Amino acid sequence: MTRSVLLAVLATLALHAQPARNVPKTFDVASIKANQVGGGSRQVSSLPGGEFVTVNASLKLLISRAYGVPEAQVEGPRWIETDTWDISAKVDTAIAMERDEFMAPLQALLAERFQLKVRRTTKDGPILSLVVAKGGPKLTANTGEGSESMSSSSGDGKVSITGTKATMSRLAERIGQRAGRPVIDNTGLKGEYDFYVEWSSDQADPSGVSPFAAVEDQLGLKLESARGPIETIVVESAQKASAN
């Protein structure tokens, strides 16, 4: 390809490039209250219209969502895991924000209301590799319209993950959040899928289903033990938020 042709191609690509999304970096309104109910059920939801809602969510879980790492990769004082919070926050925007686009507003909220200061570090440690099992995947390809939806829940002795139009990398991320160890997507599967997987949250129960067995039996995938770099978010300082 000649230089003139290359320049013409680059100019055409620039002309048709999508404009940068002007996504707000802070919430316009936010209410934070200490959760008074407790229990095993918790919720963290990024909703259409720029809404972010949590019920019974620990600061450790909020840091996990704000910085994009599993909870097992967040280190700090004990209370960031035991104290839980109900949050209702909203961004004033007409943009249909993606889940990752809530990270910056959430980081700003935690810094303001919890006086949170963190640092990132990386160390070698045990991880899990998500691969395709011998019998092949048991997934439903999603080719429809609409955006990705991923949710997980825990309660009644079970953990479940539901995905609609979701990628394998997002599935690996969510399994890692629930299984307590980083999971790397090595399935080689591209595209978007619908799936549901459920396992026992009480691993001491001999009759319970482990995440390893559930992922293989229900999804046709496999979790293999491995070692690799683990990014860790270390809490240097934080305070309990006052209600408003």
N, C-alpha and C positions, 0 to 999 in steps of 0.2 A: 504494500500500500504506500503510495507516494505521500509526501508531507502535506501537499495541498488537499488531497482526498481525506487524509486523517484529520486535518483541521476542520474540514467541512462536516465530517461525521461528528466530531466533538461539538461543533457549534449547533448542529441539529439536536443532539442529545441535550445540550444545555437549554435550548429553546423549549423542548418538550418536558423538561424535568419538572417534577412536582415541587411546588413552593414549600418551604419549610413550615411545619406546623407550629403555630404560635400558641403553644400550650402554657397556661399559667403555671408558675413555679410555687405558688402558695395558695392555701385555702382562703376564701373570702370570709367565711364564717366557720366556727368550730366550737363544739360543746364537748367537754370531757368530764365524765363523772366516774367515781370509783364504783365498780360493780358490786351490788349488794346481794346477788342471788347465788353466785358461785356455780358449782357443779361441773360436769365434764364437757358440757356442750359449749361451744364457742363459735363466733362468727366474725369473719372479716370479709366485707363485700365492697367491690368497686362497681357502682351502679351507673346506668345511663343518666345523663344530665349533670355529670360532674359530682356525684354524691359518693361519699366514703363513709361506711357505717361499720362499727364493731360492737360486738356484745361479748362480754366476759373475755376480753383479749388481754394477754399479758404484754408488758413492755417488750419482753423478749420476742414475742410473736410480731409485734409492731415493727421492731427493728429488722426482723427477718424480711418482712414485706417491704420496708423502706429501702433496704440495701440489697435485696435480691439474693439472699443466702438462706439455707435451711436454718431452723432454730438451733440445731445441734452445733452450728458454726457461729453462735453468738455467745460470748463470754462476758460475765459481769456479776454483780452482787446478787444474792439469793432472791431478793424481793422483786427483781425484774421478771421473775418467773412465777412467783406466788401471788403477787398483787395483780388484779385484773381491772379492766377499764371498759366503759361504754363510751363510744365516740360517735358523734354525728357531725360531719364536716361537708362543706360544699364549695366547689369552684364555680365562679360565675363565668361560664363559657358556653358557647353554642357547639363547640367541638365535641364529638363523641369520643371521649378519652379512652385510650387503651389502658390495660392494667398497669403496664410499666410506666405510663405517663403520670400515674399517681405517686410514683416514688419520690420525685422532687418535692411536691407539696407535703408529703408525709414526713420527709426528712426535716423540712423547715418547721413543721408543727411539733415534732419531737424535740427539736433544738429549743424552740420557744417555750413550750409548756412543761417539758420534763428537764429542761436545761441539759439536754443530752450532748455529750461529746464522745466521739468514738475514734478509733484508729483501725486500719486494716492491716492484717498480717497474713502471711502464707506459710504453711508448714506441710510436710509430708505426713500422710496418715492413711488409715483404712477408708476405702470408698467402695461403692458398688457400681458395677458395669451392667447396664441394661442391654440385653441382646435378644435376638429372636430364638425361641426354644426350638427343639428338634422337630416338633410337629407343625411348626409354622404359626404365624400370628392369628389370633382370633379377634380381629378388629373390624369395624365397619367403616369403610371409607366414606367421608362426607364430601360431597361435591356440590352442596347447595349454597345458597346465599346466606348472608348474615355473618356475624362476628363470632369469634371463639368464646366458649364458655367453659370454665373449669371451676368445680367446687369440691370441697371435701368436708366431711363431718366426722365427729367422734361422739360416742354415747352408747349406752346399753351394751358395753363390752365390745363394741365394733368400731372399726375405722373404715370409711368408704371414700372413694374418689370417683367423681362423675365428670366425664369430658365430652364436650360437643364441639366438633370442628377444631379439635386440638392437635397439636404436633406432639411427636414423641419426646422432644426436648422439654416441653412443658410437663408432660407426664412424668419424665424422670425427675424434674425439679420438684413436683408435688409429692412423689413417692419419697424423695429424700427428706422433705419437710416432715412427713409423717413417720418414716422409718428411723429417723435419727442419725442418718449417715448420708453423705453426699452421693448422689447417683448421676452417672454420666451416660448419656444416650449414645450407645454404640450399635443400635439396631440397624442402621442404614436405611430405615424406612422414611421416605419423604411423604409429603402430603399431610392431610388433616383427617382425623378419625373421631368416631363416636365410641365411647367405651364406659364400662362400669366395673369397678373392682372393690372387693370388700374382704377384710381380714379381722382377726381377733386382736383387740387392744391389750388383752391379758396374755402375754406370752408364757406365763407360768401355768396356764391352763392346758393340760395335755390334750384336751379335746378341741382346743382352738386352732384356727387356721392361721399360719404364719404369713407374713407378707411375701416371703419367697414362694410358698406353695400357691398363694392366691394369684400372684402375678403370672405364674406359669400355667395354672389350671384355667384361670378365667380369661387371660389375655393372650396366651400363647407366647409369652415373653419370659425371660429368665434374668434373675439377678445373680451376678457372679461377684465374689469377693475379689478386691484388687487393692492396690495402693496408688496414691497419686497426690498431687498438690491440693491442699484444702485452704480456701480463703476463709479467714476468721475475722469477725467484727468484734473488737474488744471495747467494752464500755469503760472509758476512762473516768467519767463522772456523770451522774444523773440524780434527779430529785423526783419525788412523787408529785404528780400534778395536782394542783388545787382545783376543786370543782368550780364550774361556772355555768 
